[in-house]
Amino acid sequence: MKEKVLNIWPEINWIKNPELKEKVLQCWIYAIENSVLSIEDLEEIPFSLLLKDCKITFMNHKRTAVQLSVDIAKKMKENFGDEIEIDMDILIAGAVLIDVGKLIEYDKVDGKLTTSNAGKLLRHPFSGVSIADRFGLPIKVQHIIAYHSKEGDLVRRNVEAIIVHHADFVSFEPFRA
C-alpha cells in the first residue's frame, strides 16, 4: 500500500524530515484502509460532492493545492526573506493532509458517491485532525488541517495555514457555479 500511496502522492517525498514524511504516509494508508473508496477511486472521483457534474478529480485538486502552496511559500520567502518564517515541511505535510478526512466523509450507495453518516455529523477538517493526531503529527500540521476550510474563518491561522487555505480555495472556487 505504501508504494501505491507514494505513486498518487509523489509530493509526500518533498517532506525532508523522514519521521514527518512517514507519519503523513501512514495517515493516508489508514484513511484508505478505513474508507469505502479504493486508492484507484481517488484518481476518478470528483474532488467535491458540492459541485454538480464536477470533472476535476480528487487527486487532481489535492495535488494542485499542494503544488500551489509550495509555489506561494517559495515566492513569499524569495520576496520577504528573513521577515517571514515558513516551515516548508509543516506546510507540505498539512497541505497533503487537509482532505484526508474526506475519505471518511464519502460513502457509496448503489454505486454512487454520497456523504456518509460520519460525514454528515463531522466535516473532514475534524476527522482529518483525528487521523493526524492518531499518528502523532505535530500540532502545527493539525492546525492546517483543522483551519484550511471555512472552520478557520473564526480563528487566527498561522502563516502555513494561511497559504494552504488560499491555495485550496484557488483550486476550488473557479469550479463553483
Backbone torsions as a table, in degrees:
resi	resn	phi	psi	omega
1	MET	NA	-34.7	-178.1
2	LYS	-56.3	-46.4	-178.9
3	GLU	-65.9	-37.1	179.0
4	LYS	-65.1	-40.9	178.9
5	VAL	-65.8	-45.2	179.2
6	LEU	-65.0	-27.1	177.6
7	ASN	-68.1	-41.0	179.1
8	ILE	-86.2	-17.2	-177.8
9	TRP	-125.6	62.4	179.1
10	PRO	-62.4	-20.4	179.5
11	GLU	-64.9	-20.5	175.5
12	ILE	-59.3	-33.0	179.5
13	ASN	-70.5	-9.1	175.5
14	TRP	-75.2	-17.8	178.9
15	ILE	-74.1	121.1	-175.5
16	LYS	-79.9	-34.7	-178.9
17	ASN	-72.7	114.8	-175.1
18	PRO	-62.3	-35.7	-179.9
19	GLU	-68.0	-43.0	178.1
20	LEU	-64.9	-43.4	178.5
21	LYS	-57.4	-45.5	-179.3
22	GLU	-64.3	-40.6	179.8
23	LYS	-65.6	-40.3	177.4
24	VAL	-62.4	-45.2	178.3
25	LEU	-60.2	-44.3	-179.9
26	GLN	-63.9	-35.2	176.1
27	CYS	-60.2	-45.8	-179.7
28	TRP	-67.1	-40.4	177.4
29	ILE	-60.9	-47.8	179.1
30	TYR	-58.4	-47.4	-177.9
31	ALA	-61.9	-42.6	179.8
32	ILE	-66.6	-43.4	-179.6
33	GLU	-66.8	-20.0	-178.9
34	ASN	-110.7	21.0	-178.8
35	SER	-117.7	157.3	172.8
36	VAL	-76.4	-10.8	-178.8
37	LEU	-89.4	146.7	173.0
38	SER	-94.1	167.1	177.9
39	ILE	-62.7	-32.9	178.1
40	GLU	-67.6	-34.5	178.4
41	ASP	-58.1	-34.4	-175.8
42	LEU	-63.2	-24.6	177.7
43	GLU	-85.0	-5.9	-175.0
44	GLU	-121.6	-32.7	-175.2
45	ILE	-71.8	153.0	175.9
46	PRO	-66.4	151.6	-176.6
47	PHE	-75.1	-14.0	177.7
48	SER	-147.6	140.0	173.4
49	LEU	-83.6	-6.6	-179.5
50	LEU	-80.6	-15.0	-177.0
51	LEU	-105.2	123.4	179.7
52	LYS	-71.5	133.2	177.8
53	ASP	54.9	40.3	-179.5
54	CYS	-69.7	125.4	-179.5
55	LYS	-101.6	-8.5	179.2
56	ILE	-82.9	126.2	-175.7
57	THR	-78.9	161.8	177.8
58	PHE	-52.6	-52.5	-176.3
59	MET	-69.7	-34.2	177.9
60	ASN	-62.6	-45.8	177.1
61	HIS	-64.0	-47.1	-175.9
62	LYS	-61.4	-48.8	-177.5
63	ARG	-66.0	-36.0	176.9
64	THR	-62.6	-43.8	179.6
65	ALA	-62.0	-40.5	178.9
66	VAL	-66.5	-47.1	-178.1
67	GLN	-63.2	-41.5	176.7
68	LEU	-62.7	-42.0	179.2
69	SER	-57.0	-46.9	-179.1
70	VAL	-65.2	-43.9	179.8
71	ASP	-61.8	-44.2	178.7
72	ILE	-61.4	-47.5	-178.4
73	ALA	-61.1	-42.8	179.7
74	LYS	-63.2	-42.6	-179.9
75	LYS	-66.4	-39.1	177.9
76	MET	-63.1	-44.8	178.5
77	LYS	-63.4	-40.5	179.9
78	GLU	-62.4	-42.7	-176.0
79	ASN	-85.3	-33.4	-174.6
80	PHE	-103.2	-11.6	176.5
81	GLY	53.5	-131.3	-176.6
82	ASP	-73.9	-4.4	179.4
83	GLU	-74.6	-12.3	179.6
84	ILE	-136.6	138.2	175.8
85	GLU	-109.8	126.1	177.2
86	ILE	-130.8	121.6	177.0
87	ASP	-88.0	103.8	-174.3
88	MET	-63.9	-37.9	178.3
89	ASP	-63.3	-42.7	178.5
90	ILE	-64.8	-44.3	179.2
91	LEU	-59.3	-48.9	-178.0
92	ILE	-65.5	-46.2	179.4
93	ALA	-58.7	-46.3	179.1
94	GLY	-63.5	-43.8	-179.9
95	ALA	-62.9	-40.4	179.0
96	VAL	-66.0	-29.8	-173.2
97	LEU	-100.0	-3.2	-173.0
98	ILE	-58.5	-30.3	-178.3
99	ASP	-112.4	15.8	178.8
100	VAL	-59.8	-32.3	178.7
101	GLY	-68.8	-17.4	178.2
102	LYS	-62.9	-26.5	179.7
103	LEU	-64.2	-24.0	176.5
104	ILE	-86.8	-24.9	-179.7
105	GLU	-72.8	-27.3	-175.3
106	TYR	-85.7	150.1	172.0
107	ASP	-141.9	161.4	174.3
108	LYS	-119.3	124.8	177.2
109	VAL	-126.8	120.7	-176.8
110	ASP	52.2	40.0	177.1
111	GLY	78.6	1.0	-179.0
112	LYS	-109.9	143.9	177.6
113	LEU	-73.3	138.1	176.7
114	THR	-148.8	176.0	176.5
115	THR	-84.3	132.0	179.6
116	SER	-73.1	167.2	174.9
117	ASN	-60.2	-41.0	177.8
118	ALA	-62.1	-40.4	179.8
119	GLY	-66.6	-29.2	177.4
120	LYS	-72.6	-27.7	-177.7
121	LEU	-95.8	-27.1	-174.1
122	LEU	-142.3	114.1	178.9
123	ARG	-69.7	161.0	-174.0
124	HIS	-58.8	-28.3	175.4
125	PRO	-61.1	-34.6	-179.2
126	PHE	-76.2	-46.2	178.3
127	SER	-67.3	-31.8	176.6
128	GLY	-65.0	-42.3	176.6
129	VAL	-63.3	-39.8	179.2
130	SER	-60.1	-43.7	179.2
131	ILE	-65.2	-46.0	-179.0
132	ALA	-61.6	-40.8	178.9
133	ASP	-65.2	-37.9	178.4
134	ARG	-54.6	-34.3	-177.1
135	PHE	-103.2	12.0	172.8
136	GLY	71.4	30.1	177.3
137	LEU	-69.5	147.2	-178.5
138	PRO	-57.8	151.1	-178.4
139	ILE	-59.8	-30.2	178.2
140	LYS	-66.1	-33.8	175.3
141	VAL	-70.8	-43.5	178.6
142	GLN	-61.1	-36.5	177.3
143	HIS	-59.1	-44.9	179.2
144	ILE	-61.9	-46.0	179.8
145	ILE	-61.7	-48.0	-175.7
146	ALA	-63.2	-38.2	-169.6
147	TYR	-112.9	15.9	179.7
148	HIS	-72.0	-23.4	-175.0
149	SER	-106.9	-163.5	-175.9
150	LYS	-60.4	-23.0	177.5
151	GLU	-58.8	-26.6	-178.4
152	GLY	-83.0	-4.6	-178.1
153	ASP	-68.2	-14.3	-177.7
154	LEU	-102.9	4.1	-178.4
155	VAL	-127.4	170.0	173.7
156	ARG	-91.7	113.1	178.8
157	ARG	-79.1	145.6	172.2
158	ASN	-76.0	172.1	-172.2
159	VAL	-60.3	-40.1	179.5
160	GLU	-64.3	-40.3	179.7
161	ALA	-68.2	-36.3	176.6
162	ILE	-61.0	-47.6	-179.1
163	ILE	-61.1	-50.3	-177.6
164	VAL	-63.9	-41.7	178.2
165	HIS	-55.4	-49.3	-177.6
166	HIS	-70.2	-38.8	176.8
167	ALA	-62.2	-40.1	178.3
168	ASP	-63.1	-46.0	-177.9
169	PHE	-72.6	-31.7	176.2
170	VAL	-62.7	-32.9	-179.9
171	SER	-94.1	10.0	177.8
172	PHE	-119.4	-51.3	-172.2
173	GLU	-55.8	-39.5	-178.5
174	PRO	-60.6	-17.7	-175.9
175	PHE	-97.3	-4.6	177.5
176	ARG	-75.7	138.0	-178.9
177	ALA	-80.2	NA	NA
